[in-house]
Amino acid sequence: MSKKSHFRYRDSMKNFLWFCAEKYRLQKIANVGEKHLRAYVEYRRQEGISEKTLKNDLAAVRFFHRFTGSRNELPDNRALGLEKTPAGGKDRAWTEEEYRRMLEKAEKLGRTDVVMAMKLARHAGLRIHECTRLTVGHVRDALKDGELEVKGKGGRVRRVPLRLELKMELERFLEERGGTRGEKIFVAPGEKTHRVIKSIQKFIERHREEITDRPITFHGLRHAYAREELACRLEHPEKYGLHRVSPERAAKLEVAELLGHGRPEVTSVYTGK
C-alpha cells in the first residue's frame, strides 16, 4: 500500500470508528459487524457523500478489520446496496441561483432552522452534523472572536473565520432563539439530533425539484464554499500570504483545513478540476 493510500485508509477508519463510538458505544474493532456498516452507509448517504467515496471508506474498514481476528463476516458492497460506480464525477456544488431559491423557499415556509443551517454550510463549510452540535456558547464566542470553533469528524477541531454576512445572520438567529450557553441552537431540549438532521435534509430533498433539475444535497453547499475559498486564494495569493513556489498546493491545504481535512488532495474532491 502506498503512503498516500495508507493515510486515506487511516482517516476513513477514524471517521468510521468515531461514528460507531457515538452511535453504538463500540469499543473493539473486532466487534464490528453488518449492522454497523449498514448504519454507516445510511449515515454517509444522508451527508450527501458520493458512492465512490463511500466504497473507499468501506474498503478501509475491511482492511483494518481483517487484522483483528474477528469471526464477524462483513457484507460486500452489493449486499449493502452499493452498485458499480459509473465513470466520471459529478459537479455537486450548488449554484448561486439554486442557493438563493432554496433559501427563499425555506424562508417562505418558516423554516428558519433550514435557512441558518444552509448559511453555515455555504459560508463556513459546516457539515450537517457539525451544525447540530453548535451550542449558544459556541455562537456567542464566535461572534466575539470572529472565528467559529467546529468539532468535526474524528473529533478534529478547527476554527473557521466568520464572514461578515454570516456573523450578522448568527447574531439575528441567536437573538430570536435565546437560551443558555450549553443549549444547542438547532436541537431543542428533549429533541433527537438525528431527527433534526433528517428534517433539514428532507426539506431540501422535498423541494429541490422546484429549484433545479439536479439532485442537490445539503453537502453540496460545502462544495460551493470550498470552490469559492480556493478561487479567492488562487486569484489573490499575496492577500493570503501563500508560498510563492507552490501557491496552488498551499491554497488547497488551507481550504482542506477549513473543511476539517488534513490533506490538500481532498480539496480537489470538493472543487473539481
C-alpha positions in Angstrom: 0.0 0.0 0.0 1.3 3.4 -0.9 1.8 6.1 1.7 -1.0 8.2 0.2 -3.4 5.2 0.4 -2.3 4.5 4.0 -3.2 8.0 5.1 -6.5 7.8 3.3 -7.4 4.5 4.9 -6.4 5.7 8.3 -8.6 8.8 8.0 -11.6 6.8 6.7 -11.2 4.3 9.6 -11.0 7.0 12.2 -14.3 8.5 10.9 -16.0 5.1 10.9 -14.8 4.3 14.5 -15.9 7.8 15.6 -19.4 7.1 14.2 -19.6 3.6 15.9 -18.4 5.0 19.2 -21.0 7.7 19.2 -23.9 5.6 18.0 -23.2 2.2 19.4 -20.6 2.9 22.2 -18.4 0.4 20.3 -15.0 -0.3 22.0 -13.4 -3.1 20.0 -12.8 -3.1 16.2 -13.3 -6.9 16.3 -16.9 -6.4 17.2 -17.7 -4.5 14.1 -20.5 -6.3 12.2 -23.0 -5.9 9.4 -25.4 -3.6 11.4 -22.5 -1.1 11.9 -21.7 -1.0 8.2 -25.3 -0.6 7.2 -25.9 2.2 9.6 -22.7 3.9 8.4 -23.8 3.6 4.8 -27.1 5.3 5.6 -25.4 8.0 7.7 -22.9 8.9 4.9 -25.6 8.9 2.3 -27.6 11.4 4.4 -24.5 13.6 4.4 -24.5 13.5 0.6 -21.3 11.5 0.3 -20.7 10.0 -3.1 -20.9 6.2 -3.7 -17.3 6.2 -4.8 -16.1 7.8 -1.5 -18.4 5.5 0.5 -16.8 2.5 -1.2 -13.3 3.8 -0.3 -14.5 4.2 3.3 -15.7 0.6 3.5 -12.5 -0.7 1.9 -10.6 0.9 4.7 -12.9 -0.7 7.3 -12.5 -4.1 5.8 -8.7 -3.7 5.5 -8.2 -3.0 9.2 -10.9 -5.4 10.3 -9.2 -8.4 8.8 -6.2 -8.0 11.2 -8.4 -8.2 14.3 -9.1 -11.9 14.2 -12.8 -11.3 14.3 -15.3 -14.0 13.4 -17.7 -11.5 12.1 -18.0 -11.5 8.3 -18.6 -8.1 6.8 -21.0 -7.9 3.8 -19.7 -6.8 0.4 -20.7 -3.7 -1.4 -23.5 -5.3 -3.4 -25.1 -6.7 -0.2 -25.0 -3.2 1.2 -26.8 -1.8 -1.8 -23.7 -0.2 -3.4 -23.7 -0.8 -7.1 -20.9 -0.3 -9.6 -19.9 3.3 -9.7 -20.2 4.9 -13.1 -17.2 6.6 -14.6 -16.8 10.3 -14.2 -17.5 12.6 -11.3 -20.4 15.0 -10.8 -20.4 18.6 -10.1 -22.1 18.7 -6.7 -21.6 22.4 -5.8 -24.7 24.5 -5.6 -25.0 27.4 -8.0 -25.9 30.8 -6.5 -29.3 30.6 -8.2 -30.0 27.3 -6.6 -28.9 28.5 -3.2 -30.9 31.7 -3.4 -34.1 30.0 -4.5 -33.9 27.3 -1.8 -33.3 30.0 0.9 -36.4 31.8 -0.4 -38.4 28.6 -0.2 -37.3 27.9 3.4 -38.0 31.5 4.5 -41.4 31.4 2.9 -42.3 28.2 4.8 -40.9 29.5 8.1 -38.0 27.0 8.3 -35.5 29.3 10.0 -33.5 26.2 11.0 -33.0 25.2 7.4 -32.1 28.8 6.4 -29.5 29.0 9.2 -28.0 25.6 8.6 -27.7 26.3 4.8 -25.9 29.5 5.5 -23.5 27.8 7.9 -22.7 25.2 5.2 -22.4 27.8 2.4 -20.4 30.4 4.2 -18.5 28.4 6.8 -18.3 24.9 5.2 -20.0 23.1 8.0 -21.4 19.6 7.7 -25.0 19.0 8.8 -24.0 17.2 12.0 -21.5 20.0 12.8 -24.3 22.5 12.6 -26.4 20.4 15.0 -23.6 20.2 17.5 -23.3 24.0 17.8 -24.4 25.5 21.2 -25.4 29.0 22.2 -22.0 29.3 23.8 -20.2 28.4 20.6 -22.0 31.1 18.7 -21.5 33.7 21.3 -17.8 33.0 21.4 -17.6 33.1 17.6 -19.4 36.5 17.5 -16.9 37.8 20.0 -13.7 36.3 18.4 -14.6 36.4 14.8 -14.0 32.6 14.4 -16.3 29.6 14.9 -14.8 26.6 16.6 -16.1 23.5 15.0 -15.8 19.9 16.1 -15.8 17.7 13.0 -15.4 14.0 12.1 -13.0 12.0 14.2 -13.1 14.7 16.9 -11.0 17.0 14.7 -11.4 20.6 15.9 -10.9 23.6 13.6 -11.5 27.3 13.6 -13.4 28.9 10.7 -13.3 32.7 10.2 -16.8 34.2 10.2 -17.7 36.1 7.1 -19.5 39.4 7.7 -22.8 38.2 6.2 -22.8 35.0 8.4 -21.9 37.0 11.5 -24.9 39.2 11.0 -27.2 36.2 10.4 -25.9 34.4 13.5 -26.5 37.5 15.7 -30.1 37.7 14.4 -30.7 34.0 14.8 -29.3 33.9 18.4 -31.3 37.0 19.4 -34.5 35.3 18.2 -33.7 32.0 19.7 -32.1 32.9 23.1 -31.1 30.1 25.5 -28.3 29.3 27.9 -24.7 28.6 26.8 -25.0 24.9 26.9 -28.2 24.6 24.8 -27.8 23.6 21.2 -29.1 26.2 18.6 -30.7 23.6 16.4 -31.7 20.8 18.8 -34.2 21.7 21.5 -34.0 20.0 24.9 -35.5 16.5 24.6 -35.3 16.5 20.8 -33.3 13.9 19.0 -30.3 15.2 16.9 -30.8 12.6 14.2 -34.4 13.7 13.7 -33.3 17.3 13.3 -30.7 16.4 10.8 -33.1 14.3 8.8 -35.7 17.1 8.9 -33.3 19.6 7.3 -32.1 17.1 4.7 -35.7 16.0 3.8 -36.7 19.6 3.3 -34.1 20.0 0.6 -34.9 16.7 -1.0 -38.7 17.5 -1.0 -38.3 20.9 -2.7 -35.2 20.5 -4.9 -37.3 19.6 -8.0 -38.9 23.1 -7.7 -35.5 24.7 -7.6 -33.4 22.7 -10.1 -33.1 19.6 -12.3 -30.1 18.4 -10.4 -30.1 16.1 -7.3 -28.6 18.7 -5.0 -28.0 17.8 -1.3 -27.0 19.7 1.8 -23.5 18.5 1.5 -23.2 20.3 -1.9 -23.2 23.6 -0.1 -19.8 22.6 1.4 -18.6 22.1 -2.2 -19.7 25.6 -3.1 -17.9 27.0 -0.1 -14.7 25.1 -0.9 -14.8 26.2 -4.5 -15.2 29.9 -3.5 -12.4 29.8 -0.9 -10.0 28.1 -3.3 -10.8 30.6 -6.1 -10.1 33.6 -3.8 -6.7 32.2 -2.8 -5.7 31.3 -6.3 -6.7 34.8 -7.6 -5.1 36.7 -4.8 -2.3 34.5 -3.3 -0.5 37.6 -1.9 -3.5 38.5 0.2 -3.4 35.2 2.0 0.4 35.1 2.3 0.7 31.9 0.3 4.0 30.4 -0.6 5.3 31.8 -3.9 6.9 28.5 -5.0 3.7 26.5 -4.8 0.7 28.8 -4.2 -1.8 26.2 -5.6 -0.8 23.5 -3.1 -0.7 26.0 -0.3 -4.2 27.2 -1.2 -5.6 23.7 -1.3 -4.0 22.9 2.1 -5.6 25.9 3.6 -9.0 25.1 2.2 -8.7 21.4 3.3 -8.1 22.7 6.8 -11.1 24.9 6.7 -13.2 21.9 5.6 -11.8 19.8 8.5 -9.4 17.7 6.5 -5.6 17.5 6.7 -4.6 16.7 3.1 -4.6 19.2 0.2 -5.7 16.5 -2.2 -9.1 16.3 -0.5 -9.8 19.9 -1.7 -9.9 18.7 -5.3 -12.7 16.3 -4.4 -14.8 19.4 -3.4 -13.7 21.8 -6.1 -13.5 19.6 -9.1 -11.0 20.1 -11.9 
